[in-house]
Amino acid sequence: MHTNMFNRIIISLLFILFISEATAQEKGISFFHGTWEEAIDKAKSEKKLVFIDFYTKWCGPCKSMSDEIFVIKQIGDFYNQNFISIKIDAETATGAPIAKNYNVAVFPTYAFVDPQSLELVHYSTGRQEEEIFLLTGESALKNERRSSYLEKLAKEGSKDLSFMFEFAVYNASKWNRELADKYITMYIRESGYNLLNPGLWWYFNTFVKDKRNILAVEFLNNRDKYSTAYGVKKTDEIFFSLFRSVNEAVELETAPEFPGKEYLKKKLSLNQAIRNKDYALAKEKLDDIIGNPEGRTADFCRDINFMIRIPGGKYEDEVLAPELLEIYFILTRYAAYNNPDRNEGSVHYNYALLLEYMIKKSRTEEAFKLLNSPDKGVGEYSMRPPGLEKKPVKR
């Protein structure tokens, strides 16, 4: 009976993951499937740059970009209109020489090549969200924002304000935080601008996640000014995002009040109890936050992904303590049942992964008891979004 219950859950999870993937398949980038030489010829005839997605078969961020970003309609519309796009596996016999020619060292790398000269005019790297990947493509079309131009000015030690801002944006977009922070700091000091400047406000909202950043410090020290300028709701959410990843309770205790602060204190207390292996205290903290996530259910469901480590890969042989297994199970099930975004694949994946672990390693009566319906949060596992009631059963 218990095995049948597990099987039904696993089948439901597989169906949910299939639906999640299917709904994401929109019309995106149309990649050219000919040879490199044919792509160059096509770009010449259409007077476009060549966009190259350099990837490898083992690169997780490469796969994520293909599955989640390249398929977006807005991305496809822009890239199809402006570039001849081609995917190149940097480790194949035909792809490796091309990757070497353009000094590709990390994956994914996005290269934009002039088909006439075969010169690299712009490149970027890393997993990028939709807005940033659009920015990457737009930058390839404007000389003053191309990496080739910006890196030349950087070597020359340019003090031009426009250059400093664009170079900070470019480095932030490819996760080079050190250079981004260096040049945005230079820009602020040379220009005298603060967050009332539209460009800096956009940069702050787009790239700054660390409350120690110079722009974050400016924001935190002048809350009233920016609340007046941009609205209390917006500034409150920024406060929440800047304190979301703090690891020390004292940082939250000494912080000014903001919506979500109590949730962050609860989450941090739970995290610390788990890390300290004080599982009795962790159960208390878990019961508290599940019972009342302070209006932050969606945030908690996302944060759970970073609170657990399910054995697998190099940790395949690791055995979870029964107390920790119970905590992980409650967390992953809560996320799978309660996440408002029913198409968010990671919460379903983690739940399935833990159930698989339980089947393989923990076929005990205590483990099976965990499958009883939860007494807090949503009581059943389904793809129905919040607010959509269950269809009545006709009898």
N, C-alpha and C positions, 0 to 999 in steps of 0.2 A: 504493500500500500504506500509506504513512504517513497519507494523507488518510483512508483507511478506519479506521485505528487511532484517529485523532482523532475521527471520527464516532461510533465505538463508545463512546468515553469520554464524549463529550458526551451521547449518548442515555442512558447509565447515570446520569450526573449529573442529568439532567432527571427520570428516574424516581425517583431518591433524593429530590430536592427535592419531587416530587409526593407521595410517601409521607410525608415529614416533615410536610407541610402537612395531609394527610388525617388523620394520627393525632392532630393537635392539635385537631381540630374536635369538642370536647365541647359539651354543653349549657351555655350560659352565660347572659348577660343577654338577656332578651327585650325588645327595644326596641319601643316603641309607634310605629306607622307613620302615625298620623293627624296632624292639624294641632296647632300649639302650643295653641290654644284648646281643642281636644278633649282634649289631654293634661292640661290644667289641670282640666277638668271631671271627667275620670276620676280624677284624684288627689283631688279634693274628695269624690267619691262613695265612694272607698275609704279616705279619711282617711290619705293618704300624702303624703310630700314628693315633689316632682318632681326627678329626677336628670337633668341635662343634660350630655351630652358635646359640648362645643363643639369643632369640628374644622375643618380645611380640607383640600382635596384634595391639597395639596403638603406636608403636615405628616408627616414620617417617624415621629416618636413617636406621633402619632395613629393611624397605620396599624398600628404595632407594638402599641399597646394593643388595638386591635380584633381583631387576628389572634392575639395571644398571651395577653392577660389577660382581656378581656371574655368569652372562650369557655370559661373554666375553670368547672367545675361548682360549686365552692364559692363562687366569685364570683357566679355566676348565682343560686344558692340564696339568698344573702343579699340581693342587690340586688332580685331579683324579689319577695321577701317584704316588703321595706320601702319600695320606691320605685316610682313610675311613671317609667320610663326613656325618654329620647328623645334622638336624635342631631340636632344642628343644625349645618349647614354655615354657618359665620360669614360667608361671602362671597356667599351667594345673596341674592336680593331679599327673600325672607321671613326668612332667618336673620340677616342683617346688623343689622336694627333691634333684634332681641332681644339679640344679642351686645353691641351698643352700649348698650342699656339696663342691662346688667349689667357694663359697663366691662370687657369681655373684651379683653385686650391680647396674651395669649400663648396658644399652642396646644400640646397640648390643655389646655383649662380644664374642670374638673369643677364644676358649679354645682348647689347644692341649694336649691330654692325652695319656700317655703310657698305652697300654692295658694290659700289664703284671702286673704292680704295681697299676694301676688306678690313678697314681699321675699326677697332672697338671705340665707339663714341660715348657709350654709357654702360654701366653695369651696376648691379646691386646683388644682394645675397639674403638668404634666410627666409624663414616662414613669415609671410606678410598678410595682414588683413586686407579686406577689399579696398578701403580708402587708400592705404599705403601702396598697394600694388598698382592702383590707378595712378597715384603720384609718381611711381617709378616709371611707368610708361609715358606719362606727360612730360617728365623731366628729359627723357630721351629725345623729345621733339624740340626742346628749347636749349640753344647753345649755352646760355648763362646758367642752366641748371644741370648740364651734363657732367658726369664724373670726370671726364677727360679735361674739361675746362676748369672745374673746381679744384682738382688735384694739382693742376699746373699753377693756379694762383696761390694755393697753399704752399707749394715749394718756393714760390717767389716771396712769401711772407706778406701777402697783400693785407692791407688794413681797410679795404673797401667794406662798408657796412652791409651792402647787399650780398657780397660774397660771404661774409662771416655768417650771416643768417642762413643762406642757402646751403653752406657747407655743414652747418649744424644740423639742418633738416635732413640732408643727405645721409650723414652718419647715423643720426637717430633712426632713420628708416631702415638701415641695415644692421641695427643693434650694436653699433660701435658707440657705446655710451660715453666712454672716456673722451673721445674726440668731440662728440656732440656737446658734452658738458663744457669742454674747454672753449669751443667756439661760441656757444650761446652766452657764456659768461663774458667773453671778449666783446660780443655784440652789445650786451646790456651796458657794460662799463663805457664803451665808446659812444653809444647812442644816447644813454641816459633814459631809455624807455623803461616802462614798467608794464604790468599786466593789463593796463588800460589800452595799450597798443594792440590792435586787432591781430597782427601777425604773431606777437608773443603769446597772446591769449590762446590762439589756435595751437601753437607749438606746445604750450603748457598742457592743454587738454588732450592733445594727441599723443604726446611722448613721455610726459613726466609722471612717473609712478612712485618715485622715491622722495619722501618728505625732507630729505637732506639736500635735495637739489636747490640751486640758488633761486629758481622761480617758485618752488614750493615754500621755501622759507619766506619769501616776499609775500606770498599768498596767506600763509598761516599767521604772519605778523600784522596783516592788514585786512582782517576778515570783514569788518564793517564796510570798508571802502569798496571791496569787490562784491559784497552782498548788495550794496546800493546799485552798483553798476550792472551786475549780471543776474541779480535775483537771489533770494535766500535759498530757494529749492536747489538751484544749480550749485551754489557754493557749499551747501550742506552735503551734497553728494560727493563733491570733490574732497571735503574733509574726510568722509567715510573711505573713499578710495585711497587716500594718502596714509591712513592709519590701518588699512585692512591687513597688511602683512607684518605688523609689528610683532616682535617676539618676546618683549618684556612687559610685564603687567604695569610697571611704573610709568611707562610711556603713555598708557591709556589712562591711568589714574590721574596723571598731571595734565592731560589734554583738556582743552575746553569742551563743553558739552556740544554734542552734535547728534542728529538722528542716526541710529545704528551703533552708537557707542556701547550700549548695554549688550547688544548682540556680540560685538567684537570681544568684550570682556568675557562673556560666556564661552565663546569659541576658544579664546586663548586659554582659559582655565581648563577646558576639556583637553586641549592639545597638550598642555603641560602635564596633566595627570596621566595621559597615555604615554608620553615620553618618559615620565618618571616610573612607569609600570605600577602606578598606584591605581589598580583596576577597580577597586571598590569606590574610590573617589571619582574615577572616570565615569562609572555607571551613574553616580549621582548627578554629575555635571551633564552627562548625556541625556538623562531623563529630564533635566531642567530645560535644556536648550530645545529638545524635541517638543516638550510640552508648551514652550513659549519662545519661538525664535525671534521675538521682538519685531514681527512684521518683515523679517528678512528670509523668508523661506527659500526664495530663488537663490539668494546669495549663499545660504547655508548649503543648498544642494550642490552648487558649484564648488564651494570650499571643501566639501567632503572629499573631492578628488585628490586634494593635496594633504589630507589628514590620514590617509591609509596607505599601506604598502602590502599588497597581496603577493604571496610567494609565487614566483615564476621566473623564467629566464635564469640568470645566475643565482637567484635565490630559490630555485626550484625545490631544493631539499629542506628549506627552512620550514619549521613546524610552528604554527601559531599557538600560543598558550590558549587554553580553552576560554579564559576570561577575555583575552584580546579578540579571539574569534567571534565571541558573542557581540562585543562592541563594534567590530568591523561589520558584522552582519547587520546589526541594527542601523548603522550609518548608511551602508550601501543600499539597503532596502528602503530606507527613508528617502534617499535621493531618487531611487528608481520609481517610487510610488508618488512622490510629492513634487518633483520638479515641474514647474508650470509649462516648460518647453518639452512637450512629450516626444519631440524629434531629436532631443539632445542625446546623441549616441553614447557618450562617455559614461553617463550614469547607468545606462542599461548594460554596457560592457563590464563595468566594475562589479555590478550585481551578479551577472552571469559568471564572471571569473571567480568570484568568491563561492558561488554555488558549486561550480566545478571543483574547486579546491575541497569543499566540504564532502562532495561525493567521493573524491579520491582518497582523502586523508582522515576524514572525521565522521565515519559512518557509525555514530553513536546515538543512543536514544536522546541524550542531551542536545546534540546538534539538530536532530529532527524536530525537537520541541520548539526550536527557534522559528520554524515555519508557521507557527500559529499566527493568526491575523494580528497585526499591530493594534495597540489600544490608543495610539496617538497619531495624529496626522491622517492621511488618506488610508482607508481600510482595505482597499483592493488594488491590484496591479492591472492597469489598463492604459490604452492610448488616448482616452478621452481627455480633452483639455479642460482646465478649470472652468466651471460654469455650465458645462454640458452635462445634463443629467442622463442617467442610465435609462434606456428604452424600457418601458414597462413590458413585462412578460404576460402575454394573453393566456388565460387559462380556460 
